[in-house]
């Protein structure tokens, strides 16, 4: 039996052994609550603050600008709800601008703020590759705006945005800029001063840290209302006892990702090229989605015309290859991808998506097997479709 080939690293990564090693003492030895005043608590608090400083060094920010959360979705919610509701409290309720290709943690949060709290919302147009239309963005910013949220790297199609430009344009209009950088961490530059962002969301399990821990970078001077009631942790910005072990692990993983970024990105880029070239050359009806060059190094996404993406994922799994249809958050959903619809694909074509994402353990042989499995699965589904019509 050949080993399973895992090509869904955009959904989740395994926890790095070095990260696990760094975390182990904080499960049983240094187990105190970091908010407790005694020695056990002070040791845990010191570990948390050391981790905060490590992450701040990677982001080129101040430690007090690092807020620990349970993951990317909470970070997105805290940034968007917190900033918007603070503006409302201060009588400065402007529009919330986003794109039609955001993660649901952003899009649904903004929709909720619109429907429940009366915020105006607007979506900036994107081109067929998923790149923000700058002229339309400029036009939207001409109206009173509270917050813009545009993701750094798209989770379904891999397209990158020019966050530095978008943030600069936003701040020139006196609004705040947030980016969901969950997919980019570990592969893209995260210097918040270069990016110019006011808030940025990260999630540990996308860069070889555990699930259930994340970061919100919040620029000093940007006010928000907490979205949870409880203990006044994280300078009163978030309730809930801090997960010391996972925070230590996330800091270790992000530090490793920065130190090894050049090597990792070169590895990812080579394998992605092999994968894209192989799929387009050998698999019937394959269309590359997203921007062909301006995309996440580890990411390759396709549409197979006339194929159901969820059925394709199952056929791939039976052939020993793990991939996903659209976002992992929507796997199993028979509805077409909103992101692919926003790019102009028909509903039928938008149902036929497949996403591959490579990781540190991925080999050239894994890619060869994936191309072969995709070819066999697509041909099998096309044959079945012909027999049924």
N, C-alpha and C positions, 0 to 999 in steps of 0.2 A: 504494500500500500504506500503510495506517495503521500508526503505530508500535504496538509491543506495549505493553499496559498492565500494569504490574507492581504487584500488590496483595498482596505477601507480605513486607512489611517486618518482620513478627514473626519470619520465618525468617532474614532477613539484610538489611542495608542496604548501599548503595554507599558506598565510602569518600569522604568529603567532600573536595573539591579543596583546601580550606584545610588539611586534615589531611595529605593527600599532600605538599603543599608543605612543611609542617613536618617531615615525615619524611625528605625527600630527602637532606639532608646526612649522615644517619646510615647510609646505604647505601655511600657511597664516600669521604666526607671524614673523618667521625668514626666510623671503623670498628673501633676497638680493643675488646677484651674489657673490659667495665666492672670486672672483677675483677683486671685486670692493674695492676701498680704503676707502670708507666712513663707518660709523657705521653699517649700514645694512649689508654691505659686510663682515665687520670684524666679526660680529656675526656668519654669515654663515661659514666663513673660520674657525673660532674656532671650530664649530661643526664638520666640515670635519676633522680637524687635531686631534680632540679628538677621532673620529671614527678610524682614521689611527693608532693612538696609541693603541686603543683597539684591533684592528686586529693584529697589530705587537706583542702584548703580547701573543695572541693565537698562532701565527706562530713562536714565539721566534726569531724575527728578529728586525731590526731597522725600525723605522717609514718611513724613506726615501726609504726603499726597497719595500714599498707597493704602487702599482699603481692602481688607480681606473679606471675601464672600464665599458662597457655596458653589460658584461657577459662573459661566458666561451669561446664562439667562438672568440670574440675580443681578449681576453687574450691569447688564443692559437695563433692567427694570429700575434699579437704584439710580442710575444716571439720568434716564429719561423722565421717569415719574418724579424723582427728587428735584431735578432742576426745573421741570415744568411747574410742579406744584408750588415751589418756592417763588417762582415768578408770579404765579396767580395770587399767592398770599401778599406779594408786594405790589399788586395792581399793575403788573407788566406782562399781561397775558398775550403774547404774540403767537404767530403760527409755528407749527412743528413741521419741519421739512424732512423728508426722507426719500428713498428711492423705491421703486417697485420690486427690487430684487434683494430686499433685506431678509435676514433671519426672522422667523416669527416672533422671537423674543423682543425684537424691535418693532416690527410692523403691527403686531397685535397690541403692544403696549401703547403705541401712538393712536391706533384706532380706538382703544378704550378711553384714552384721554379726550379724544374728539367726541365720542358718543356720550360719555358720562359727565365730563367736566366742561364740555363746550369749547375745547381748543380747536382752532382752525388747523387743518392738516393739508399738506400738499406733497405730491410726489414729483420729483424731477425725472424727466424722460431719460431713457438710456438707449444707446444704439443697438443694432442686432448682435453685437459682441458683448453687450452688457456694460459699456463704458458710459459714464454720466455725460449728458449733453450740457456743456459748459454755458452756452448761450441761454438755455432754458433755466439753468441754475441761477444765473445772474438775474434773470427776469423775476424769478420767485423771490430772491433776496431783496428786491426793490420794495417789498411789502414788509410791514413790521413782523419780525421773527424772534422767537425766543430761543429755539434750539434746532440744529441740524444734526441728523444722525445718518451717516453713510458708512457702510462697512468697508474695511481695508481690502479684504480678499473674500470673494464670494464662495460660499460653501458648496454650491451646486455646480457652478460653471467655472470656478477658479479665477475669474477675471479680477485684476487689481485696479484700484482707483488711485488717482493722484491726490492723496489725502492732504498733502502739503498745500496744494493749490486750493482745494475746496475749503480747507480750514482758514486759509488766509482771506479768501473772499468772504467767508462767513463773519470773521472777526472784524473785517472792515465795516460791516453793517451793524456791529454791536451785538451780535448774537453769539451763542455758545455752540461749540462743535464737538460732537461725540462720535467715536468710531468703534464699531464692533471689530476688534482685531483678533478674535478667537482663532481663526484659521491661520493668521499670519505669524503668530508667536512661534519662535523657533526657526522661522524661515525668512522673515522680512525684518528690516530695520525697525526698532521700537523706540528710538530716541524721540521723546515727546516734544522736545524743543524744535527739532528739525521738522517733525510732523506738524507741529503747531496746534495740536488738539487740546481741548479743555478737559475731556474725559475719554477714557479708553478701557475697553473690556477685554479681559483675558480669561482663559479656562485651562486649568492644569492638565486635564487628560488629553489635550491636543498636542502637548509637547513632552510626553513621557513622564508625567506626574500622575497621581491618582485622580479618579473621578471624585466630584464633590467638593472641590476647592477652586477658587478663582480670585481674581484681582479686579478692582476698579481703580484705575488711576484717575484722580480728581485734582485738577490744578488748584493750587492755593488761591484763595479768594473767590472761588466759585461756590456759591451756596446751594445747598439742597435740603429738602425735607426727608428725613428717614422714612422708609416705606414699611418698617416693622416697629412694633411697640415692644418694649421690654427693657433689658439692661442697656445702659448707655456705653456700649462698646465702640471701638473705632472712633473715638472722639465724638461720641453721640450720634454717629452717622449710620450705625447698624446695630441691631440687637442680636444676641445669641453668643454663647460661649465659643471662643475661638478654637478651631481644630488644630492644636499645636503640631501634631505629627504630620498632618497633610500640608500645613503651611511650610514647615521645614522642608518637606519633600518637594513642594512646588518651587521654592526658592532654589534648591539644589538643581532641579530639572531646568529651570530657566537659565541659571548660570552656565550649566553644561551646554545648553542649546546655543547660547551666545558664543562660548569658547569654541564650539565645534561647528559653528554655522557655515563657514566656508566649505568645509569638507562635506557636511550633510547636504547642502544645496547642490553642490557639484554631483553628488551621488543621485539625488532625486531627479535633477534635470536630465542626466544621461538616461536614466530608466524611463522617465516620462517620454522622452523622444523616441526611445525604442518601442514603447507601448503605442504611442500615437501613430508612428510610421507603420507598425505591424497591423493595427486595427484598420487603418485607412487602406492599406494595401491588400489585405486578405479577407476582410469581413464585408459581406454584402450589405448595401444600404446604410453604411456608416457615415455619419456627419459629425464632425468635431464641433462642440458647442463652446461658447466663451471666446475670449481673445486668444489667438494662436500663440502669441509671444508674451503679451502683458498679462501673465497668469501665474498662479501659485506654482512654485517649482515641482511640488509633489503631485500635482492634480491633473487628471485627464478626464474629460467628460464627453459623452457622445449621445446622439439620437440615432436610433435604428428605425427607419421609416417602415411602418407596417407591423412593428413588434410591440408587444406589451412589456413595459419595463419590469414590472413585478414578476411576470412569468420568466423573463430573461434572467433575473436575479436568482430565481429558484433553479433554473437549468444550469446556471453557472455553479451554484452551490453543489448540485449533484455531481458536477465535474471537478469538484475540489477547489473552486476558486470563489473567494468571498469578495463581493463588490456590492454596490448599493444602487438603488433607483432613486435619483434626485437626492434629497437630504435624508440623513438617517432619522431625523425627527419626523419624517413623513413616510417612511417605508411601510408598505402595506396599504397606503391610502390610494384608492382607485382613481382619485381626482387627478387631473393633469397638474403639473408643476406651475405655480403662479409665476415663477421666475422665467420659465421657458415661454410661457404665454406673453410675458412682458417683452421678450425679445422678438416677438412676432411670429412664433411658430403656431401652427394650428393645434387644436385640442388633441387630435389624433396623434400628431407627431410628438406633442409634449408628454404623452403617455409612454413614449418609447425611449426614455432616458436611461443611461447607465453611467455611473461614476466610479472611476478607479482612483485610488490615491496610494502612492508608494510610501515606504518608511525606511528607517535605518536597517532593518533586517532583510529588506527585499533584495533579491538577486536577479541577474539577467535570466537565469533559468525560470524563475517565477514569472517573469514577463512573457517568456516564450510559451509557457503553459497557459497563461491568461489569454494570449492572442489565439492559441489553438482552441481553448475552451469556448471563447466568444464566437469564433467562426462556426464551431460545431453547434452551439446553442442557437445561434441566429438561423443557421440553415435548417435545423430541426423545427424551429417555430414557424419559419416560412413554409416549409413542406406541410406541416400540420394545417396551417391556415389555408393553403391551396386545396387540401383534401376536404376541408369543411365548407368551402365556397363553391 
